[in-house]
Amino acid sequence: LIIGSGPAGYTAAIYAARADLNPVLYQGMEPGGQLTTTTEVENYPGYPDGKTGPEMMEDFMNQAKRFKTDIRNGFVTKVDFT
């Protein structure tokens, strides 16, 4: 279970999916996280010409989907780690 769909959430989903762990990712209030409010990202590896935050998060989401991550809309209100 991955809570949040910012860069860390999608990265975790991609690694978990590639390891055949069948991850479920909840997007929460802001799909793509705070990066979706960023106009230009110019210092992220792999994007030599820069990208907007929303474009980058779309790329992350598409890559997670490619590896069969179950992406859901909704909120996680309680977690029991026992």
N, C-alpha and C positions, 0 to 999 in steps of 0.2 A: 504494500500500500504506500503510495507516494502522495503526500499532501502538498499541493502547490505546483504551479506550472510555469515558474520562472526558469531561468537557465539551469539552476541546480536540479530542479524537479525533472525537467526534460532530460538532462544528462543522466540522472539516476535511472530514469525510465529506459533510456537507450541501453545502458549497460546491463540493467536487469533483464530486459527483453532479449538481448543477445546471449545472455546466460540461460535462456529458457526458463525464467522465473515467473513468467506471465504477470507482469506488473499491471496494477490498476492505479491510474493517476487521476486525482480529483483536481479540477482546475480552480475552483473557488471563485471568489468575487471578481478577480481580474485575470481572465485567461491570458497567459503569457507573462504575468507578473508586472512589476514596475518598469521593466525594460520596454513595455509597449508604449510608455509615455515619453520615451527618449527619441529625439528627432534624428540624431546621427550618432552611430557607433563607429568609431574609427580606430579603436585600439584592441580589437578582438582578433585573435589568430584565425586565419582562414578567410578573412574578408579584407583583402588588401586595398580595395577601393571604398571600403566602408559600406554600411547598410543602415537603414532606419531600424529602430528597435522593433516595431511591428513586423517588418520584413524578416528580421533575424528570428524572431520567435515563431513566425510561420514556418521557417526552415526547420527549426528545432522540432516543432510539432509534427511536421511531415516526416522527419526522420524517425521520430518515436513511433508514428503510425506504421511506417514501413516495416518496423520490426514487431508489429502486432501489439503494441501497448494499448490497453483498454483505457481510453481517455473518457472521463465522465465529467459532466457539469454537476456542481453541487458543493455543499459545505460539509466539512467534517466537524462535528460539534463535540465529540467525545471519543477518546481513545483509551482502551484498557490494555496496558502493557504487562499485565500479570499473567 
